[in-house]
Amino acid sequence: MDRKLKPLTLGVIVGNRGFFPSHLCETGRETILNTLEAEGIKAIALMPEETAFGSVESLTDAQKCADLFKKHRDEIDGVLVTLPNFGDERAIANTLRWADLNVPVLVQAFPDDALKMTIADRRDSFCGKMSACNNLNQYGIKYSLTSLHTVDPESDSFKQDLRRFVSICRIVGGLKNARIGAIGARPGAFNTVRFSEKLLERAGITVETLDLSEIFGRAARVENDHPNVKAKLERLTAYVPTEGVPSEPLLKMAKVGAMIDSWMEANNLVASAVQCWTSMQEFYGVVPCTLMSMMSNDLMPSACETDIAGVVGMYALALASGKPSAIVDWNNNYGDDPDKGVIFHCSNLPRDIFVDETIAAEDIPVMDFQEIIAGTVGKENTFGTVVGRVRAGPFTYCRVSTDDVNGKISAYVGQGELTDDPLKTFGGFGVVRVPKLQKLLHYICQNGFEHHVAVNLSQTASAVDEALSKYLGWDVYCHEI
């Protein structure tokens, strides 16, 4: 079930305008394509045999480029517009309109060299970028910009812009037509994880449902030595240390995991949310946390308490970074520092976000029982959590929520750091520092957001913000980045 992110493909439009130096398009196209290749990005662009230097200037050029893009519609994740000289703004806009790809667009302009400002070498891309963006705006085409108005494609600044744009493309492409599994009903005590399936469907996100009774029934019928069960059991015991966990709950977990895997694969699902308590413990005798942790670690996020909107945020972050996401509670204050807090869950956090033995052996993730509900349903029925401390470092957080009353999808996103401040507790946990955390907490409470939040060990808030707001049209608050 391991699903790594596929290589990205960009359509490339090389802008040109004849009374500016056209030879710059030849060298500019080569430079851009070399940069994309070095970043592991596949490019689809006109060849020099098809138009002058493979650029787009005339009506005919625009049609050729649009036809090329349409031919590769299923491959292209985004479009890069590059301006080696001023560029013809109408040709660029027409290419995008006629191709009708509905993908993110990045506009980049080459910088002039102050020592080459004669008619033979002056680019005027600085000015041309404004004209190109003006026309895209008139055409109603959404686009992204580089951090600097003009930027050398071989510079670190552009490479950072490109990586951010790749994240935007992955989020937009990944959330469009995403299929998410809801395994079990919402726990009765969790009104907070209510969501609008219809609003998500309108945004292109489909929710498939499966009752826990079907999972339990299928698990009961499968033989202990079934190849899928044996393979799942081997993965479980190799995933995190299981010392002290009886063999019976491990086998039960393996059976449930095998059933979930087959159902998700059969329904082409990319993420899930599970009714993780207390029905599963009372009537089957395990917690599914380790199974969910394994899926999240394989970039197929799985959220607790059937939090479908929460897993959308997890998936957005995983798409942006290529790293596993977790869902946690904003759970506790940390002493009297207003910018610090404790994040926590019971937990199903993915293994790769925990510390490892080279950092702190006592905090490495291990399988254990669920302390919170053990007193209610019995310790023997609650094995399967993954407990440990999240590693220190920068992180991004995101919460997605459906606003039924106003008929929209809302979100907030921001960045902070996980610290190594001392803390001893249970479950999966970490100490965070977020700039102006009190302002964020006020925003969460004033706007009725849930206590769950998705976190990811990356710094991708800017890309998530732009993808969700500009390209998907969601109402997004970006906090202090």
VOGU-3710 file (C-alpha; in Angstrom, 3 decimals, decimal comma):
1> mdrklkpltl> 0,000/0,000/0,000  3,065/2,277/-0,059  2,318/5,238/-2,335  5,215/7,624/-2,912  4,695/10,856/-4,822  5,173/10,550/-8,574  7,590/12,831/-10,465  6,016/16,145/-11,465  5,441/17,288/-15,045  5,244/20,940/-16,095
11> gvivgnrgff> 4,154/22,417/-19,376  6,611/25,173/-20,357  5,706/28,306/-22,316  8,710/30,301/-23,547  7,469/33,827/-24,182  8,868/35,836/-27,082  8,265/39,137/-28,825  9,978/39,703/-32,147  11,311/43,239/-31,757  13,195/42,123/-28,619
21> pshlcetgre> 16,298/39,915/-28,944  14,920/36,535/-29,962  18,238/34,782/-29,461  17,614/35,107/-25,710  14,763/32,598/-26,117  17,208/29,976/-27,333  19,536/30,285/-24,347  16,657/30,957/-21,949  14,768/27,829/-22,994  17,888/25,705/-22,557
31> tilntleaeg> 18,583/27,173/-19,110  15,027/26,628/-17,882  14,873/23,059/-19,153  18,223/22,246/-17,539  17,004/23,644/-14,212  13,807/21,594/-14,367  15,746/18,439/-15,175  18,110/19,043/-12,258  15,076/19,346/-9,962  13,639/16,043/-11,224
41> ikaialmpee> 10,808/17,723/-13,119  9,696/16,528/-16,538  9,060/19,316/-19,049  6,677/19,393/-21,994  7,544/22,252/-24,351  7,549/23,137/-28,026  10,669/22,104/-29,908  12,817/24,649/-31,797  11,776/22,898/-35,026  8,120/23,739/-34,337
51> tafgsveslt> 8,404/27,475/-33,615  11,255/29,978/-33,425  13,493/28,662/-30,632  10,539/26,660/-29,288  8,955/29,929/-28,133  5,393/31,264/-28,272  4,768/34,606/-29,943  2,075/34,473/-32,605  -1,484/33,191/-32,779  -0,202/30,138/-34,641
61> daqkcadlfk> 2,459/29,491/-31,994  -0,143/29,706/-29,242  -2,350/27,168/-30,988  0,561/24,769/-31,485  1,511/25,004/-27,821  -2,089/24,616/-26,669  -2,493/21,514/-28,855  0,710/20,060/-27,398  -0,526/20,656/-23,851  -3,924/19,138/-24,620
71> khrdeidgvl> -2,211/16,055/-25,995  -0,457/15,666/-22,626  -3,385/16,831/-20,481  -3,275/13,782/-18,218  0,435/14,285/-17,514  0,736/18,030/-16,929  0,520/19,065/-13,264  1,252/22,770/-13,790  2,559/25,304/-16,297  5,698/27,417/-16,127
81> vtlpnfgder> 5,651/30,636/-18,155  9,219/31,827/-18,671  10,125/35,204/-20,149  13,665/35,389/-21,562  12,611/38,675/-23,185  9,507/40,871/-22,925  7,246/38,135/-24,300  3,936/38,368/-26,119  1,303/38,551/-23,409  -1,585/37,674/-25,715
91> aiantlrwad> 0,087/34,524/-27,018  0,786/33,372/-23,464  -2,796/33,963/-22,335  -4,244/32,369/-25,465  -2,084/29,258/-25,009  -3,391/28,773/-21,498  -6,992/29,506/-22,432  -7,024/27,139/-25,396  -5,186/24,379/-23,557  -7,789/24,660/-20,761
101> lnvpvlvqaf> -5,725/22,574/-18,339  -7,010/24,193/-15,147  -3,694/23,677/-13,347  -1,491/26,103/-11,401  0,655/28,523/-13,437  3,987/30,069/-12,416  5,264/33,222/-14,161  9,049/33,743/-14,183  11,013/36,550/-15,839  14,757/36,620/-16,548
111> pddalkmtia> 16,751/39,495/-15,035  18,651/41,952/-17,217  22,400/42,303/-16,969  23,249/45,956/-16,275  26,317/45,539/-18,519  24,212/44,271/-21,441  21,567/46,918/-21,967  21,962/47,572/-25,689  19,298/46,662/-28,216  21,207/43,442/-28,926
121> drrdsfcgkm> 20,825/41,973/-25,432  18,300/43,936/-23,353  15,505/41,656/-22,196  12,842/43,994/-20,760  11,327/40,927/-19,050  10,916/43,119/-15,950  8,251/45,079/-17,842  6,941/42,173/-19,891  6,035/40,195/-16,793  3,598/42,914/-15,770
131> sacnnlnqyg> 1,949/42,800/-19,186  1,734/39,020/-19,127  0,155/39,023/-15,675  -2,248/41,792/-16,704  -3,527/39,653/-19,560  -3,770/36,515/-17,446  -5,816/38,525/-15,000  -8,097/39,751/-17,771  -8,540/36,185/-19,022  -9,438/34,984/-15,529
141> ikysltslht> -6,430/32,652/-15,390  -5,001/32,098/-11,894  -1,230/32,276/-11,566  1,616/32,278/-9,046  4,663/34,537/-8,869  8,316/34,126/-8,017  9,622/35,726/-4,818  11,720/38,192/-6,817  10,133/40,036/-9,748  12,947/38,905/-12,041
151> vdpesdsfkq> 15,071/35,910/-11,126  17,853/33,835/-12,653  16,577/30,260/-13,220  19,915/28,908/-11,976  19,733/30,826/-8,685  18,844/29,364/-5,305  15,961/31,841/-5,109  14,303/30,412/-8,218  14,920/26,851/-7,128  13,073/27,625/-3,891
161> dlrrfvsicr> 10,254/29,210/-5,931  10,131/26,125/-8,104  9,975/23,740/-5,150  7,184/25,796/-3,612  5,321/25,710/-6,942  5,794/21,938/-7,155  4,127/21,681/-3,730  1,245/23,848/-4,924  0,780/21,662/-8,004  0,837/18,474/-5,942
171> ivgglknari> -1,758/19,796/-3,486  -4,116/21,064/-6,186  -3,763/17,957/-8,332  -3,929/15,601/-5,370  -7,036/17,071/-3,782  -8,928/17,263/-7,058  -10,672/13,918/-7,427  -9,229/12,597/-4,134  -11,086/9,614/-2,698  -11,132/9,185/1,076
181> gaigarpgaf> -12,428/6,287/3,148  -14,604/6,786/6,226  -14,304/3,597/8,257  -17,020/3,520/10,880  -19,444/6,143/12,124  -18,437/9,304/13,949  -17,964/8,554/17,656  -21,047/9,734/19,486  -19,155/12,102/21,768  -17,343/13,870/18,913
191> ntvrfsekll> -19,663/16,483/17,394  -16,438/18,333/16,622  -15,618/16,065/13,682  -18,886/16,577/11,833  -18,337/17,517/8,198  -20,240/18,166/4,995  -19,779/15,347/2,547  -21,580/17,415/-0,097  -19,233/20,407/0,198  -16,240/18,117/-0,135
201> eragitvetl> -17,826/16,416/-3,145  -18,366/19,813/-4,778  -14,635/20,458/-4,262  -13,825/17,157/-6,001  -13,199/15,094/-2,855  -15,267/11,905/-2,627  -15,924/10,061/0,640  -16,512/6,302/0,553  -17,975/4,728/3,692  -17,505/1,339/5,329
211> dlseifgraa> -19,230/0,116/8,464  -17,090/-1,371/11,223  -19,305/-4,460/11,219  -18,121/-5,223/7,683  -14,481/-4,977/8,771  -15,091/-7,173/11,824  -17,049/-9,692/9,753  -14,410/-9,987/7,068  -11,639/-10,236/9,661  -13,518/-13,047/11,437
221> rvendhpnvk> -13,786/-15,066/8,230  -10,174/-14,791/7,090  -7,787/-17,576/8,059  -4,840/-16,891/10,344  -2,376/-18,117/7,728  -3,840/-16,148/4,816  -0,913/-14,607/2,864  -2,244/-11,056/3,315  -2,632/-11,560/7,066  0,834/-13,060/7,407
231> aklerltayv> 2,374/-10,225/5,410  0,561/-7,626/7,507  1,651/-9,281/10,742  5,273/-9,230/9,576  5,012/-5,529/8,758  3,377/-4,763/12,112  6,062/-6,452/14,157  8,842/-4,876/12,085  7,297/-1,389/12,152  7,784/-0,533/15,855
241> ptegvpsepl> 8,924/-2,575/18,874  6,076/-4,769/20,181  7,643/-6,094/23,367  4,943/-6,771/25,961  2,127/-6,894/23,400  0,357/-10,316/23,412  0,251/-12,292/20,180  -3,568/-12,370/20,026  -4,109/-8,613/19,561  -1,254/-8,516/17,049
251> lkmakvgami> -3,015/-11,162/14,954  -6,317/-9,283/15,274  -4,623/-6,094/14,098  -3,088/-7,917/11,155  -6,481/-9,239/10,073  -8,182/-5,853/10,334  -5,250/-4,216/8,573  -5,373/-6,674/5,713  -9,104/-6,069/5,293  -8,673/-2,271/5,324
261> dswmeannlv> -5,822/-2,484/2,805  -7,841/-4,544/0,354  -10,898/-2,297/0,685  -8,866/0,865/0,123  -7,073/-0,597/-2,862  -10,338/-1,837/-4,403  -11,869/1,651/-4,036  -8,788/3,612/-5,128  -8,635/5,517/-1,835  -5,722/7,803/-0,929
271> asavqcwtsm> -6,527/8,453/2,749  -8,864/7,367/5,512  -10,453/8,279/8,813  -11,367/5,603/11,334  -13,832/5,248/14,204  -10,982/4,301/16,484  -12,916/4,064/19,769  -14,687/2,600/21,600  -16,636/0,194/19,396  -13,485/-1,453/18,079
281> qefygvvpct> -12,187/-2,119/21,570  -15,502/-3,371/22,986  -16,423/-5,667/20,109  -13,110/-6,607/18,513  -10,491/-6,089/21,203  -7,763/-3,842/19,705  -7,086/-0,229/18,811  -6,269/0,483/15,141  -3,655/3,164/15,866  -0,603/1,275/14,583
291> lmsmmsndlm> -2,436/0,372/11,378  -3,305/4,027/10,890  0,254/5,068/11,724  1,580/2,732/9,040  -0,773/4,150/6,416  0,192/7,718/7,298  3,851/6,798/7,159  3,269/5,512/3,622  1,796/8,937/2,642  -1,761/7,584/2,832
301> psacetdiag> -2,897/9,642/5,844  -5,318/8,182/8,362  -7,118/10,339/10,930  -8,632/9,484/14,289  -12,284/9,677/15,335  -13,538/9,572/11,733  -12,242/13,109/11,183  -12,618/13,347/7,422  -11,975/17,100/7,210  -8,909/16,568/9,374
311> vvgmyalala> -7,460/13,983/7,022  -7,904/16,399/4,107  -5,473/18,705/5,915  -3,120/15,786/6,545  -3,190/14,865/2,879  -2,575/18,452/1,739  0,535/18,633/3,919  1,788/15,232/2,750  1,339/16,284/-0,876  3,167/19,549/-0,225
321> sgkpsaivdw> 6,173/17,989/1,481  6,370/14,348/0,440  6,619/13,564/4,168  4,128/11,838/6,509  1,508/13,908/8,305  0,008/13,312/11,730  -3,199/14,489/13,321  -2,939/15,745/16,882  -4,818/17,749/19,468  -3,857/21,257/20,437
331> nnnygddpdk> -3,811/19,813/23,906  -2,082/21,707/26,728  -0,317/24,891/27,674  3,393/24,537/28,355  4,113/26,343/31,614  3,535/30,068/31,341  5,120/30,625/27,898  2,292/32,053/25,745  3,908/30,906/22,501  4,399/27,289/23,565
341> gvifhcsnlp> 1,975/24,410/23,872  1,710/20,632/23,932  0,429/18,619/20,991  -0,788/15,108/21,760  -2,640/12,055/20,568  -3,161/8,546/21,925  -1,581/7,838/19,268  -1,534/6,905/15,607  1,317/9,257/14,717  3,472/7,995/11,818
351> rdifvdetia> 6,783/6,470/12,835  8,929/8,859/10,817  7,958/11,940/12,833  9,107/10,454/16,137  12,602/10,743/17,593  14,936/7,816/16,986  17,411/6,028/19,204  20,258/8,299/18,092  18,431/11,267/19,658  16,706/9,899/22,740
361> aedipvmdfq> 16,283/6,151/23,197  13,632/6,589/25,895  11,372/8,491/23,465  11,502/6,190/20,421  8,070/4,950/19,283  6,842/1,621/20,612  3,551/-0,222/20,521  1,575/-0,119/23,773  -1,965/-0,069/25,163  -4,302/2,939/25,107
371> eiiagtvgke> -4,136/4,397/28,601  -7,122/6,753/28,304  -9,797/4,130/27,618  -8,128/1,091/29,211  -9,963/1,801/32,451  -13,292/1,651/30,611  -12,905/-1,309/28,249  -9,971/-3,176/29,832  -6,274/-2,954/29,088  -6,326/-6,276/27,226
381> ntfgtvvgrv> -8,638/-4,713/24,616  -6,551/-1,604/23,942  -3,212/-2,770/22,567  -2,110/-1,104/19,349  -1,148/2,508/20,061  2,187/3,984/18,976  3,641/6,033/21,812  6,710/8,274/21,809  7,908/11,822/21,375  7,865/13,830/18,145
391> ragpftycrv> 11,325/14,929/17,028  12,394/18,579/17,375  12,502/20,753/14,262  10,389/23,033/12,077  6,813/22,003/11,312  3,728/23,148/9,430  0,201/22,819/10,767  -3,100/22,873/8,886  -6,763/22,475/9,721  -9,510/22,072/7,129
401> stddvngkis> -13,160/22,436/8,086  -16,457/22,453/6,196  -18,701/25,420/6,937  -22,198/24,120/6,218  -23,962/27,315/7,295  -22,057/29,499/4,839  -21,574/26,787/2,226  -17,792/26,926/2,051  -14,622/25,066/3,010  -12,401/26,898/5,466
411> ayvgqgeltd> -8,869/26,288/6,660  -6,018/27,771/8,616  -2,319/27,096/8,146  0,947/28,208/9,682  4,415/27,224/10,788  6,313/26,800/14,016  8,889/24,587/15,627  8,835/21,456/17,727  11,175/21,969/20,654  13,182/19,673/22,890
421> dplktfggfg> 11,717/21,193/26,069  11,397/18,563/28,813  8,074/16,718/28,999  7,106/13,304/30,328  3,640/12,060/29,489  1,939/9,222/27,587  0,744/8,738/24,012  2,376/10,594/21,127  3,398/14,097/22,100  5,619/17,099/21,531
431> vvrvpklqkl> 6,176/20,660/22,669  5,587/23,342/20,027  6,492/26,971/19,721  4,252/29,012/17,418  4,718/32,764/16,971  1,732/34,597/18,459  0,155/31,316/19,492  -2,456/33,093/21,600  -3,667/34,978/18,526  -3,984/31,665/16,666
441> lhyicqngfe> -5,869/30,045/19,530  -8,272/32,990/19,635  -8,820/32,606/15,886  -9,521/28,888/16,263  -12,050/29,441/19,036  -13,710/32,533/17,539  -14,251/30,764/14,226  -15,350/27,407/15,622  -12,500/25,260/14,326  -11,952/21,771/15,693
451> hhvavnlsqt> -9,380/20,803/18,329  -7,662/18,455/15,882  -4,890/19,807/13,664  -2,697/18,167/11,028  1,077/18,565/11,434  3,993/17,816/9,149  7,765/18,106/9,659  8,238/20,612/6,838  7,917/24,326/6,147  5,233/24,385/3,475
461> asavdealsk> 2,597/26,764/4,860  2,980/29,255/2,025  2,399/26,603/-0,635  -0,576/25,139/1,239  -2,099/28,596/1,678  -1,825/29,466/-2,009  -3,000/26,073/-3,237  -6,091/26,011/-1,039  -7,033/29,675/-1,391  -6,007/30,788/-4,877
471> ylgwdvyche> -6,484/27,589/-6,839  -9,167/25,709/-4,888  -11,053/28,807/-3,737  -11,245/27,886/-0,048  -11,378/30,459/2,740  -7,885/30,266/4,273  -6,273/32,083/7,203  -2,466/31,992/7,100  -0,977/32,660/10,520  2,285/34,585/10,980
481> i> 4,699/33,044/8,464
//
